[in-house]
Amino acid sequence: MTETCSCPPEPGKAICDLRTSVHGSSCPVYLKTGKLVDSLTLKALLSVPLAQIRPELYRFCSIPDCPVVYYSQDGATTYLEIDLREWVYQKHATEEDVFVCNCFRRTTGSIKEEF
């Protein structure tokens, strides 16, 4: 089963494909199991209304090329980077102005400056 999303498409394609996972804990694009995240993390990082975040188990996809950042374990909800307040370090590890630690507002650039 293939669905479409608003993520950037692959070169030469008009839309990208979201493969619906048969395993609930797998990322719908890369089909790899992501790390469980607390819904409090989503509420802090997402730029969507809090009421929109369902009481569900969510996972984090750290694969840099994947447009999905967070997804519900039941596969019904995905959040892309455009849904976040900040870029995600795992998706932009080479960028010096992306926060490595959101709590302490640390970037790779600020860490390099200290050394």
Biopython code that builds the backbone (N, CA, C, O; Angstrom):
import numpy as np
from Bio.PDB.StructureBuilder import StructureBuilder

atoms = [
    (1, "MET", "N", (0.846, -1.177, 0.000)),
    (1, "MET", "CA", (0.000, 0.000, 0.000)),
    (1, "MET", "C", (0.886, 1.233, 0.000)),
    (1, "MET", "O", (1.813, 1.302, 0.806)),
    (2, "THR", "N", (0.648, 2.193, -0.852)),
    (2, "THR", "CA", (1.446, 3.397, -0.950)),
    (2, "THR", "C", (0.561, 4.607, -0.739)),
    (2, "THR", "O", (-0.541, 4.697, -1.280)),
    (3, "GLU", "N", (1.067, 5.538, 0.061)),
    (3, "GLU", "CA", (0.376, 6.797, 0.287)),
    (3, "GLU", "C", (1.295, 7.915, -0.159)),
    (3, "GLU", "O", (2.492, 7.688, -0.341)),
    (4, "THR", "N", (0.769, 9.115, -0.340)),
    (4, "THR", "CA", (1.612, 10.247, -0.685)),
    (4, "THR", "C", (1.715, 11.170, 0.503)),
    (4, "THR", "O", (0.847, 11.192, 1.376)),
    (5, "CYS", "N", (2.798, 11.936, 0.522)),
    (5, "CYS", "CA", (2.992, 12.894, 1.610)),
    (5, "CYS", "C", (3.506, 14.197, 1.019)),
    (5, "CYS", "O", (3.736, 14.288, -0.187)),
    (6, "SER", "N", (3.686, 15.206, 1.864)),
    (6, "SER", "CA", (4.155, 16.497, 1.403)),
    (6, "SER", "C", (5.655, 16.652, 1.550)),
    (6, "SER", "O", (6.169, 17.767, 1.455)),
    (7, "CYS", "N", (6.363, 15.572, 1.777)),
    (7, "CYS", "CA", (7.812, 15.652, 1.937)),
    (7, "CYS", "C", (8.483, 15.867, 0.588)),
    (7, "CYS", "O", (7.860, 15.635, -0.449)),
    (8, "PRO", "N", (9.752, 16.311, 0.577)),
    (8, "PRO", "CA", (10.429, 16.484, -0.705)),
    (8, "PRO", "C", (10.521, 15.149, -1.440)),
    (8, "PRO", "O", (10.923, 14.150, -0.843)),
    (9, "PRO", "N", (10.160, 15.112, -2.710)),
    (9, "PRO", "CA", (10.203, 13.856, -3.454)),
    (9, "PRO", "C", (11.626, 13.490, -3.846)),
    (9, "PRO", "O", (12.532, 14.322, -3.804)),
    (10, "GLU", "N", (11.805, 12.243, -4.225)),
    (10, "GLU", "CA", (13.082, 11.810, -4.764)),
    (10, "GLU", "C", (13.280, 12.490, -6.108)),
    (10, "GLU", "O", (12.302, 12.839, -6.769)),
    (11, "PRO", "N", (14.542, 12.688, -6.529)),
    (11, "PRO", "CA", (14.778, 13.314, -7.831)),
    (11, "PRO", "C", (14.040, 12.553, -8.934)),
    (11, "PRO", "O", (14.083, 11.323, -8.980)),
    (12, "GLY", "N", (13.375, 13.276, -9.806)),
    (12, "GLY", "CA", (12.658, 12.674, -10.913)),
    (12, "GLY", "C", (11.245, 12.233, -10.586)),
    (12, "GLY", "O", (10.541, 11.730, -11.462)),
    (13, "LYS", "N", (10.810, 12.411, -9.330)),
    (13, "LYS", "CA", (9.455, 12.017, -8.945)),
    (13, "LYS", "C", (8.666, 13.259, -8.558)),
    (13, "LYS", "O", (9.226, 14.209, -8.011)),
    (14, "ALA", "N", (7.398, 13.255, -8.834)),
    (14, "ALA", "CA", (6.540, 14.382, -8.499)),
    (14, "ALA", "C", (6.137, 14.359, -7.032)),
    (14, "ALA", "O", (5.894, 15.408, -6.435)),
    (15, "ILE", "N", (6.067, 13.180, -6.457)),
    (15, "ILE", "CA", (5.687, 13.021, -5.052)),
    (15, "ILE", "C", (6.579, 11.968, -4.430)),
    (15, "ILE", "O", (7.235, 11.209, -5.143)),
    (16, "CYS", "N", (6.609, 11.913, -3.107)),
    (16, "CYS", "CA", (7.357, 10.844, -2.462)),
    (16, "CYS", "C", (6.377, 9.774, -1.988)),
    (16, "CYS", "O", (5.178, 10.022, -1.864)),
    (17, "ASP", "N", (6.897, 8.609, -1.732)),
    (17, "ASP", "CA", (6.068, 7.497, -1.287)),
    (17, "ASP", "C", (6.264, 7.258, 0.197)),
    (17, "ASP", "O", (7.390, 7.275, 0.694)),
    (18, "LEU", "N", (5.182, 7.039, 0.894)),
    (18, "LEU", "CA", (5.224, 6.570, 2.276)),
    (18, "LEU", "C", (4.743, 5.135, 2.231)),
    (18, "LEU", "O", (3.574, 4.877, 1.945)),
    (19, "ARG", "N", (5.624, 4.210, 2.509)),
    (19, "ARG", "CA", (5.219, 2.813, 2.526)),
    (19, "ARG", "C", (4.572, 2.516, 3.863)),
    (19, "ARG", "O", (5.168, 2.781, 4.908)),
    (20, "THR", "N", (3.396, 1.985, 3.853)),
    (20, "THR", "CA", (2.715, 1.646, 5.085)),
    (20, "THR", "C", (3.345, 0.398, 5.663)),
    (20, "THR", "O", (3.381, -0.651, 5.019)),
    (21, "SER", "N", (3.834, 0.518, 6.866)),
    (21, "SER", "CA", (4.549, -0.569, 7.510)),
    (21, "SER", "C", (3.596, -1.630, 8.038)),
    (21, "SER", "O", (2.516, -1.322, 8.542)),
    (22, "VAL", "N", (4.016, -2.884, 7.912)),
    (22, "VAL", "CA", (3.228, -3.949, 8.509)),
    (22, "VAL", "C", (3.622, -4.127, 9.967)),
    (22, "VAL", "O", (2.897, -4.755, 10.739)),
    (23, "HIS", "N", (4.773, -3.573, 10.345)),
    (23, "HIS", "CA", (5.239, -3.624, 11.735)),
    (23, "HIS", "C", (5.025, -2.245, 12.334)),
    (23, "HIS", "O", (5.606, -1.270, 11.857)),
    (24, "GLY", "N", (4.212, -2.145, 13.359)),
    (24, "GLY", "CA", (3.855, -0.866, 13.942)),
    (24, "GLY", "C", (5.011, -0.045, 14.447)),
    (24, "GLY", "O", (4.888, 1.178, 14.510)),
    (25, "SER", "N", (6.124, -0.639, 14.810)),
    (25, "SER", "CA", (7.223, 0.125, 15.366)),
    (25, "SER", "C", (8.221, 0.580, 14.305)),
    (25, "SER", "O", (9.245, 1.174, 14.641)),
    (26, "SER", "N", (7.941, 0.313, 13.043)),
    (26, "SER", "CA", (8.856, 0.669, 11.966)),
    (26, "SER", "C", (8.503, 2.010, 11.349)),
    (26, "SER", "O", (7.331, 2.371, 11.241)),
    (27, "CYS", "N", (9.538, 2.747, 10.944)),
    (27, "CYS", "CA", (9.348, 3.998, 10.220)),
    (27, "CYS", "C", (8.603, 3.689, 8.927)),
    (27, "CYS", "O", (8.946, 2.730, 8.237)),
    (28, "PRO", "N", (7.593, 4.481, 8.588)),
    (28, "PRO", "CA", (6.807, 4.186, 7.393)),
    (28, "PRO", "C", (7.571, 4.362, 6.085)),
    (28, "PRO", "O", (7.109, 3.893, 5.045)),
    (29, "VAL", "N", (8.728, 5.026, 6.108)),
    (29, "VAL", "CA", (9.505, 5.210, 4.883)),
    (29, "VAL", "C", (10.614, 4.173, 4.777)),
    (29, "VAL", "O", (10.689, 3.448, 3.786)),
    (30, "TYR", "N", (11.486, 4.093, 5.798)),
    (30, "TYR", "CA", (12.638, 3.196, 5.731)),
    (30, "TYR", "C", (12.408, 1.839, 6.387)),
    (30, "TYR", "O", (13.257, 0.952, 6.297)),
    (31, "LEU", "N", (11.270, 1.676, 7.042)),
    (31, "LEU", "CA", (10.891, 0.409, 7.669)),
    (31, "LEU", "C", (11.898, -0.074, 8.703)),
    (31, "LEU", "O", (12.036, -1.277, 8.927)),
    (32, "LYS", "N", (12.605, 0.866, 9.336)),
    (32, "LYS", "CA", (13.515, 0.553, 10.446)),
    (32, "LYS", "C", (12.834, 0.966, 11.744)),
    (32, "LYS", "O", (12.086, 1.942, 11.781)),
    (33, "THR", "N", (13.097, 0.219, 12.800)),
    (33, "THR", "CA", (12.492, 0.532, 14.091)),
    (33, "THR", "C", (13.189, 1.723, 14.715)),
    (33, "THR", "O", (14.407, 1.725, 14.895)),
    (34, "GLY", "N", (12.401, 2.736, 15.041)),
    (34, "GLY", "CA", (12.940, 3.931, 15.675)),
    (34, "GLY", "C", (12.900, 3.831, 17.181)),
    (34, "GLY", "O", (12.245, 2.957, 17.749)),
    (35, "LYS", "N", (13.615, 4.747, 17.820)),
    (35, "LYS", "CA", (13.679, 4.794, 19.276)),
    (35, "LYS", "C", (12.388, 5.393, 19.831)),
    (35, "LYS", "O", (11.876, 6.380, 19.302)),
    (36, "LEU", "N", (11.868, 4.794, 20.893)),
    (36, "LEU", "CA", (10.682, 5.335, 21.557)),
    (36, "LEU", "C", (10.981, 6.717, 22.128)),
    (36, "LEU", "O", (12.055, 6.943, 22.686)),
    (37, "VAL", "N", (10.040, 7.631, 21.990)),
    (37, "VAL", "CA", (10.177, 8.960, 22.577)),
    (37, "VAL", "C", (8.926, 9.265, 23.389)),
    (37, "VAL", "O", (7.830, 8.801, 23.073)),
    (38, "ASP", "N", (9.109, 10.035, 24.412)),
    (38, "ASP", "CA", (8.006, 10.439, 25.267)),
    (38, "ASP", "C", (7.158, 11.470, 24.534)),
    (38, "ASP", "O", (7.692, 12.288, 23.786)),
    (39, "SER", "N", (5.864, 11.443, 24.735)),
    (39, "SER", "CA", (4.987, 12.421, 24.072)),
    (39, "SER", "C", (5.309, 13.841, 24.538)),
    (39, "SER", "O", (5.009, 14.802, 23.829)),
    (40, "LEU", "N", (5.913, 13.986, 25.717)),
    (40, "LEU", "CA", (6.340, 15.298, 26.199)),
    (40, "LEU", "C", (7.397, 15.892, 25.269)),
    (40, "LEU", "O", (7.424, 17.104, 25.057)),
    (41, "THR", "N", (8.261, 15.051, 24.717)),
    (41, "THR", "CA", (9.266, 15.497, 23.754)),
    (41, "THR", "C", (8.578, 16.067, 22.519)),
    (41, "THR", "O", (8.944, 17.138, 22.036)),
    (42, "LEU", "N", (7.594, 15.357, 22.017)),
    (42, "LEU", "CA", (6.858, 15.847, 20.851)),
    (42, "LEU", "C", (6.190, 17.173, 21.153)),
    (42, "LEU", "O", (6.250, 18.098, 20.342)),
    (43, "LYS", "N", (5.558, 17.277, 22.305)),
    (43, "LYS", "CA", (4.865, 18.511, 22.668)),
    (43, "LYS", "C", (5.832, 19.691, 22.749)),
    (43, "LYS", "O", (5.454, 20.826, 22.458)),
    (44, "ALA", "N", (7.075, 19.427, 23.144)),
    (44, "ALA", "CA", (8.071, 20.486, 23.248)),
    (44, "ALA", "C", (8.647, 20.881, 21.892)),
    (44, "ALA", "O", (8.983, 22.047, 21.682)),
    (45, "LEU", "N", (8.764, 19.929, 20.971)),
    (45, "LEU", "CA", (9.456, 20.195, 19.715)),
    (45, "LEU", "C", (8.556, 20.441, 18.513)),
    (45, "LEU", "O", (8.986, 21.063, 17.541)),
    (46, "LEU", "N", (7.325, 19.968, 18.561)),
    (46, "LEU", "CA", (6.428, 20.140, 17.410)),
    (46, "LEU", "C", (5.799, 21.527, 17.402)),
    (46, "LEU", "O", (5.525, 22.111, 18.450)),
    (47, "SER", "N", (5.579, 22.033, 16.211)),
    (47, "SER", "CA", (4.921, 23.336, 16.071)),
    (47, "SER", "C", (3.465, 23.158, 15.653)),
    (47, "SER", "O", (2.915, 23.968, 14.905)),
    (48, "VAL", "N", (2.858, 22.098, 16.142)),
    (48, "VAL", "CA", (1.441, 21.826, 15.878)),
    (48, "VAL", "C", (0.670, 22.039, 17.187)),
    (48, "VAL", "O", (1.271, 21.994, 18.261)),
    (49, "PRO", "N", (-0.624, 22.265, 17.119)),
    (49, "PRO", "CA", (-1.407, 22.416, 18.352)),
    (49, "PRO", "C", (-1.280, 21.172, 19.240)),
    (49, "PRO", "O", (-1.302, 20.045, 18.746)),
    (50, "LEU", "N", (-1.149, 21.383, 20.534)),
    (50, "LEU", "CA", (-0.981, 20.266, 21.471)),
    (50, "LEU", "C", (-2.138, 19.276, 21.405)),
    (50, "LEU", "O", (-1.946, 18.075, 21.598)),
    (51, "ALA", "N", (-3.324, 19.773, 21.138)),
    (51, "ALA", "CA", (-4.495, 18.899, 21.051)),
    (51, "ALA", "C", (-4.392, 17.934, 19.874)),
    (51, "ALA", "O", (-5.067, 16.905, 19.847)),
    (52, "GLN", "N", (-3.557, 18.266, 18.914)),
    (52, "GLN", "CA", (-3.383, 17.414, 17.733)),
    (52, "GLN", "C", (-2.526, 16.178, 18.044)),
    (52, "GLN", "O", (-2.586, 15.187, 17.316)),
    (53, "ILE", "N", (-1.740, 16.231, 19.108)),
    (53, "ILE", "CA", (-0.859, 15.117, 19.461)),
    (53, "ILE", "C", (-1.657, 14.087, 20.250)),
    (53, "ILE", "O", (-2.012, 14.302, 21.409)),
    (54, "ARG", "N", (-1.925, 12.976, 19.601)),
    (54, "ARG", "CA", (-2.748, 11.924, 20.203)),
    (54, "ARG", "C", (-1.981, 11.209, 21.309)),
    (54, "ARG", "O", (-0.755, 11.122, 21.244)),
    (55, "PRO", "N", (-2.671, 10.698, 22.320)),
    (55, "PRO", "CA", (-2.012, 9.911, 23.371)),
    (55, "PRO", "C", (-1.648, 8.532, 22.805)),
    (55, "PRO", "O", (-2.432, 7.588, 22.901)),
    (56, "GLU", "N", (-0.495, 8.431, 22.238)),
    (56, "GLU", "CA", (-0.047, 7.239, 21.516)),
    (56, "GLU", "C", (1.447, 7.068, 21.762)),
    (56, "GLU", "O", (2.115, 8.016, 22.175)),
    (57, "LEU", "N", (1.972, 5.892, 21.519)),
    (57, "LEU", "CA", (3.413, 5.688, 21.556)),
    (57, "LEU", "C", (4.015, 6.255, 20.280)),
    (57, "LEU", "O", (3.515, 5.998, 19.185)),
    (58, "TYR", "N", (5.095, 7.031, 20.420)),
    (58, "TYR", "CA", (5.757, 7.627, 19.271)),
    (58, "TYR", "C", (7.205, 7.154, 19.217)),
    (58, "TYR", "O", (7.812, 6.813, 20.232)),
    (59, "ARG", "N", (7.731, 7.147, 18.004)),
    (59, "ARG", "CA", (9.117, 6.750, 17.772)),
    (59, "ARG", "C", (9.817, 7.828, 16.944)),
    (59, "ARG", "O", (9.184, 8.624, 16.251)),
    (60, "PHE", "N", (11.144, 7.821, 17.044)),
    (60, "PHE", "CA", (11.999, 8.786, 16.359)),
    (60, "PHE", "C", (12.788, 8.070, 15.276)),
    (60, "PHE", "O", (13.419, 7.047, 15.541)),
    (61, "CYS", "N", (12.760, 8.596, 14.061)),
    (61, "CYS", "CA", (13.556, 8.047, 12.964)),
    (61, "CYS", "C", (14.787, 8.922, 12.800)),
    (61, "CYS", "O", (14.673, 10.098, 12.453)),
    (62, "SER", "N", (15.964, 8.356, 13.046)),
    (62, "SER", "CA", (17.205, 9.121, 12.988)),
    (62, "SER", "C", (17.923, 9.025, 11.643)),
    (62, "SER", "O", (19.011, 9.581, 11.493)),
    (63, "ILE", "N", (17.351, 8.343, 10.679)),
    (63, "ILE", "CA", (17.989, 8.192, 9.374)),
    (63, "ILE", "C", (18.013, 9.556, 8.675)),
    (63, "ILE", "O", (16.956, 10.137, 8.429)),
    (64, "PRO", "N", (19.211, 10.077, 8.350)),
    (64, "PRO", "CA", (19.319, 11.428, 7.795)),
    (64, "PRO", "C", (18.501, 11.674, 6.532)),
    (64, "PRO", "O", (17.958, 12.767, 6.371)),
    (65, "ASP", "N", (18.395, 10.713, 5.644)),
    (65, "ASP", "CA", (17.683, 10.912, 4.381)),
    (65, "ASP", "C", (16.173, 10.762, 4.495)),
    (65, "ASP", "O", (15.450, 11.046, 3.540)),
    (66, "CYS", "N", (15.694, 10.324, 5.638)),
    (66, "CYS", "CA", (14.267, 10.072, 5.801)),
    (66, "CYS", "C", (13.531, 11.374, 6.131)),
    (66, "CYS", "O", (13.959, 12.111, 7.019)),
    (67, "PRO", "N", (12.446, 11.664, 5.438)),
    (67, "PRO", "CA", (11.688, 12.890, 5.721)),
    (67, "PRO", "C", (10.896, 12.813, 7.027)),
    (67, "PRO", "O", (10.518, 13.843, 7.584)),
    (68, "VAL", "N", (10.643, 11.592, 7.518)),
    (68, "VAL", "CA", (9.885, 11.415, 8.754)),
    (68, "VAL", "C", (10.819, 11.592, 9.944)),
    (68, "VAL", "O", (11.917, 11.037, 9.965)),
    (69, "VAL", "N", (10.381, 12.370, 10.937)),
    (69, "VAL", "CA", (11.157, 12.541, 12.167)),
    (69, "VAL", "C", (10.507, 11.732, 13.290)),
    (69, "VAL", "O", (11.173, 10.925, 13.938)),
    (70, "TYR", "N", (9.230, 11.942, 13.517)),
    (70, "TYR", "CA", (8.494, 11.199, 14.538)),
    (70, "TYR", "C", (7.301, 10.513, 13.884)),
    (70, "TYR", "O", (6.713, 11.033, 12.936)),
    (71, "TYR", "N", (6.958, 9.356, 14.397)),
    (71, "TYR", "CA", (5.786, 8.638, 13.890)),
    (71, "TYR", "C", (5.150, 7.861, 15.022)),
    (71, "TYR", "O", (5.829, 7.398, 15.938)),
    (72, "SER", "N", (3.837, 7.724, 14.947)),
    (72, "SER", "CA", (3.138, 6.958, 15.971)),
    (72, "SER", "C", (3.341, 5.475, 15.711)),
    (72, "SER", "O", (3.443, 5.033, 14.567)),
    (73, "GLN", "N", (3.395, 4.737, 16.773)),
    (73, "GLN", "CA", (3.638, 3.301, 16.651)),
    (73, "GLN", "C", (2.524, 2.602, 15.886)),
    (73, "GLN", "O", (2.755, 1.573, 15.251)),
    (74, "ASP", "N", (1.319, 3.156, 15.943)),
    (74, "ASP", "CA", (0.216, 2.539, 15.197)),
    (74, "ASP", "C", (0.242, 2.913, 13.721)),
    (74, "ASP", "O", (-0.570, 2.415, 12.942)),
    (75, "GLY", "N", (1.174, 3.791, 13.327)),
    (75, "GLY", "CA", (1.328, 4.167, 11.928)),
    (75, "GLY", "C", (0.353, 5.211, 11.423)),
    (75, "GLY", "O", (0.403, 5.580, 10.249)),
    (76, "ALA", "N", (-0.534, 5.698, 12.279)),
    (76, "ALA", "CA", (-1.564, 6.645, 11.850)),
    (76, "ALA", "C", (-1.056, 8.079, 11.714)),
    (76, "ALA", "O", (-1.646, 8.877, 10.986)),
    (77, "THR", "N", (0.032, 8.412, 12.408)),
    (77, "THR", "CA", (0.511, 9.787, 12.424)),
    (77, "THR", "C", (2.006, 9.842, 12.146)),
    (77, "THR", "O", (2.781, 9.079, 12.723)),
    (78, "THR", "N", (2.406, 10.741, 11.265)),
    (78, "THR", "CA", (3.823, 11.010, 11.048)),
    (78, "THR", "C", (4.051, 12.510, 11.129)),
    (78, "THR", "O", (3.191, 13.307, 10.751)),
    (79, "TYR", "N", (5.218, 12.880, 11.627)),
    (79, "TYR", "CA", (5.610, 14.282, 11.676)),
    (79, "TYR", "C", (6.921, 14.430, 10.923)),
    (79, "TYR", "O", (7.884, 13.702, 11.163)),
    (80, "LEU", "N", (6.936, 15.386, 10.010)),
    (80, "LEU", "CA", (8.107, 15.680, 9.205)),
    (80, "LEU", "C", (8.839, 16.864, 9.818)),
    (80, "LEU", "O", (8.356, 17.469, 10.775)),
    (81, "GLU", "N", (9.997, 17.194, 9.273)),
    (81, "GLU", "CA", (10.752, 18.312, 9.822)),
    (81, "GLU", "C", (10.013, 19.639, 9.722)),
    (81, "GLU", "O", (10.233, 20.526, 10.547)),
    (82, "ILE", "N", (9.157, 19.791, 8.745)),
    (82, "ILE", "CA", (8.397, 21.042, 8.639)),
    (82, "ILE", "C", (7.407, 21.206, 9.786)),
    (82, "ILE", "O", (6.885, 22.299, 10.004)),
    (83, "ASP", "N", (7.145, 20.124, 10.523)),
    (83, "ASP", "CA", (6.243, 20.169, 11.672)),
    (83, "ASP", "C", (6.962, 20.526, 12.971)),
    (83, "ASP", "O", (6.317, 20.647, 14.013)),
    (84, "LEU", "N", (8.279, 20.695, 12.929)),
    (84, "LEU", "CA", (9.080, 20.937, 14.125)),
    (84, "LEU", "C", (9.466, 22.402, 14.275)),
    (84, "LEU", "O", (9.520, 23.150, 13.299)),
    (85, "ARG", "N", (9.734, 22.795, 15.521)),
    (85, "ARG", "CA", (10.202, 24.152, 15.809)),
    (85, "ARG", "C", (11.663, 24.326, 15.416)),
    (85, "ARG", "O", (12.080, 25.421, 15.039)),
    (86, "GLU", "N", (12.434, 23.260, 15.501)),
    (86, "GLU", "CA", (13.878, 23.284, 15.228)),
    (86, "GLU", "C", (14.260, 22.122, 14.326)),
    (86, "GLU", "O", (13.564, 21.108, 14.275)),
    (87, "TRP", "N", (15.368, 22.275, 13.618)),
    (87, "TRP", "CA", (15.903, 21.146, 12.870)),
    (87, "TRP", "C", (16.393, 20.089, 13.834)),
    (87, "TRP", "O", (16.663, 20.380, 14.999)),
    (88, "VAL", "N", (16.507, 18.874, 13.358)),
    (88, "VAL", "CA", (16.949, 17.745, 14.171)),
    (88, "VAL", "C", (18.400, 17.435, 13.835)),
    (88, "VAL", "O", (18.750, 17.258, 12.668)),
    (89, "TYR", "N", (19.238, 17.369, 14.857)),
    (89, "TYR", "CA", (20.674, 17.140, 14.651)),
    (89, "TYR", "C", (20.942, 15.877, 13.827)),
    (89, "TYR", "O", (21.771, 15.901, 12.917)),
    (90, "GLN", "N", (20.258, 14.788, 14.131)),
    (90, "GLN", "CA", (20.513, 13.531, 13.428)),
    (90, "GLN", "C", (20.236, 13.647, 11.935)),
    (90, "GLN", "O", (20.797, 12.890, 11.143)),
    (91, "LYS", "N", (19.395, 14.566, 11.548)),
    (91, "LYS", "CA", (19.077, 14.767, 10.135)),
    (91, "LYS", "C", (20.030, 15.767, 9.476)),
    (91, "LYS", "O", (20.130, 15.814, 8.250)),
    (92, "HIS", "N", (20.733, 16.569, 10.290)),
    (92, "HIS", "CA", (21.621, 17.623, 9.778)),
    (92, "HIS", "C", (22.920, 17.671, 10.584)),
    (92, "HIS", "O", (23.316, 18.733, 11.065)),
    (93, "ALA", "N", (23.567, 16.547, 10.728)),
    (93, "ALA", "CA", (24.762, 16.443, 11.584)),
    (93, "ALA", "C", (25.929, 17.308, 11.111)),
    (93, "ALA", "O", (26.809, 17.628, 11.910)),
    (94, "THR", "N", (25.962, 17.687, 9.857)),
    (94, "THR", "CA", (27.071, 18.501, 9.347)),
    (94, "THR", "C", (26.831, 19.995, 9.490)),
    (94, "THR", "O", (27.742, 20.790, 9.259)),
    (95, "GLU", "N", (25.628, 20.387, 9.866)),
    (95, "GLU", "CA", (25.299, 21.808, 10.025)),
    (95, "GLU", "C", (25.753, 22.281, 11.410)),
    (95, "GLU", "O", (25.416, 21.660, 12.418)),
    (96, "GLU", "N", (26.506, 23.366, 11.461)),
    (96, "GLU", "CA", (27.045, 23.839, 12.735)),
    (96, "GLU", "C", (26.049, 24.625, 13.581)),
    (96, "GLU", "O", (26.299, 24.856, 14.764)),
    (97, "ASP", "N", (24.927, 25.038, 13.000)),
    (97, "ASP", "CA", (23.973, 25.838, 13.765)),
    (97, "ASP", "C", (22.735, 25.047, 14.206)),
    (97, "ASP", "O", (21.766, 25.635, 14.686)),
    (98, "VAL", "N", (22.762, 23.734, 14.047)),
    (98, "VAL", "CA", (21.654, 22.883, 14.473)),
    (98, "VAL", "C", (21.919, 22.437, 15.911)),
    (98, "VAL", "O", (23.033, 22.040, 16.255)),
    (99, "PHE", "N", (20.885, 22.508, 16.738)),
    (99, "PHE", "CA", (21.056, 22.139, 18.142)),
    (99, "PHE", "C", (21.326, 20.647, 18.305)),
    (99, "PHE", "O", (20.569, 19.807, 17.818)),
    (100, "VAL", "N", (22.412, 20.334, 18.994)),
    (100, "VAL", "CA", (22.708, 18.962, 19.387)),
    (100, "VAL", "C", (21.897, 18.661, 20.633)),
    (100, "VAL", "O", (21.403, 17.548, 20.813)),
    (101, "CYS", "N", (21.767, 19.655, 21.483)),
    (101, "CYS", "CA", (21.008, 19.548, 22.726)),
    (101, "CYS", "C", (20.047, 20.727, 22.799)),
    (101, "CYS", "O", (20.468, 21.868, 22.986)),
    (102, "ASN", "N", (18.760, 20.447, 22.652)),
    (102, "ASN", "CA", (17.762, 21.510, 22.708)),
    (102, "ASN", "C", (17.629, 22.102, 24.104)),
    (102, "ASN", "O", (17.374, 23.298, 24.245)),
    (103, "CYS", "N", (17.797, 21.281, 25.136)),
    (103, "CYS", "CA", (17.625, 21.761, 26.510)),
    (103, "CYS", "C", (18.642, 22.849, 26.856)),
    (103, "CYS", "O", (18.300, 23.848, 27.487)),
    (104, "PHE", "N", (19.883, 22.650, 26.442)),
    (104, "PHE", "CA", (20.945, 23.602, 26.774)),
    (104, "PHE", "C", (21.323, 24.488, 25.594)),
    (104, "PHE", "O", (22.267, 25.274, 25.676)),
    (105, "ARG", "N", (20.569, 24.355, 24.479)),
    (105, "ARG", "CA", (20.759, 25.189, 23.297)),
    (105, "ARG", "C", (22.202, 25.113, 22.780)),
    (105, "ARG", "O", (22.807, 26.133, 22.450)),
    (106, "ARG", "N", (22.739, 23.898, 22.716)),
    (106, "ARG", "CA", (24.110, 23.672, 22.263)),
    (106, "ARG", "C", (24.107, 23.223, 20.803)),
    (106, "ARG", "O", (23.353, 22.330, 20.418)),
    (107, "THR", "N", (24.958, 23.854, 19.999)),
    (107, "THR", "CA", (25.127, 23.473, 18.593)),
    (107, "THR", "C", (26.515, 22.883, 18.420)),
    (107, "THR", "O", (27.363, 23.019, 19.302)),
    (108, "THR", "N", (26.753, 22.225, 17.285)),
    (108, "THR", "CA", (28.099, 21.716, 17.031)),
    (108, "THR", "C", (29.081, 22.878, 16.922)),
    (108, "THR", "O", (30.238, 22.753, 17.324)),
    (109, "GLY", "N", (28.628, 24.001, 16.384)),
    (109, "GLY", "CA", (29.477, 25.180, 16.284)),
    (109, "GLY", "C", (29.883, 25.720, 17.647)),
    (109, "GLY", "O", (31.045, 26.072, 17.848)),
    (110, "SER", "N", (28.945, 25.792, 18.587)),
    (110, "SER", "CA", (29.278, 26.311, 19.927)),
    (110, "SER", "C", (30.175, 25.347, 20.689)),
    (110, "SER", "O", (31.016, 25.774, 21.480)),
    (111, "ILE", "N", (30.003, 24.066, 20.457)),
    (111, "ILE", "CA", (30.861, 23.073, 21.101)),
    (111, "ILE", "C", (32.279, 23.165, 20.547)),
    (111, "ILE", "O", (33.249, 23.095, 21.301)),
    (112, "LYS", "N", (32.400, 23.322, 19.221)),
    (112, "LYS", "CA", (33.728, 23.466, 18.595)),
    (112, "LYS", "C", (34.434, 24.696, 19.115)),
    (112, "LYS", "O", (35.644, 24.662, 19.340)),
    (113, "GLU", "N", (33.699, 25.796, 19.315)),
    (113, "GLU", "CA", (34.303, 27.035, 19.823)),
    (113, "GLU", "C", (34.928, 26.842, 21.192)),
    (113, "GLU", "O", (35.947, 27.458, 21.505)),
    (114, "GLU", "N", (34.325, 25.988, 22.010)),
    (114, "GLU", "CA", (34.851, 25.743, 23.353)),
    (114, "GLU", "C", (36.168, 24.976, 23.331)),
    (114, "GLU", "O", (36.976, 25.084, 24.253)),
    (115, "PHE", "N", (36.371, 24.209, 22.277)),
    (115, "PHE", "CA", (37.618, 23.452, 22.160)),
    (115, "PHE", "C", (38.607, 24.264, 21.416)),
    (115, "PHE", "O", (39.734, 23.818, 21.200)),
]
sb = StructureBuilder()
sb.init_structure("model")
sb.init_model(0)
sb.init_chain("A")
sb.init_seg("    ")
for serial, (resi, resn, name, xyz) in enumerate(atoms, 1):
    if name == "N":
        sb.init_residue(resn, " ", resi, " ")
    sb.init_atom(name, np.array(xyz, "f"), 0.0, 1.0, " ", f" {name:<3s}", serial, name[0])
structure = sb.get_structure()
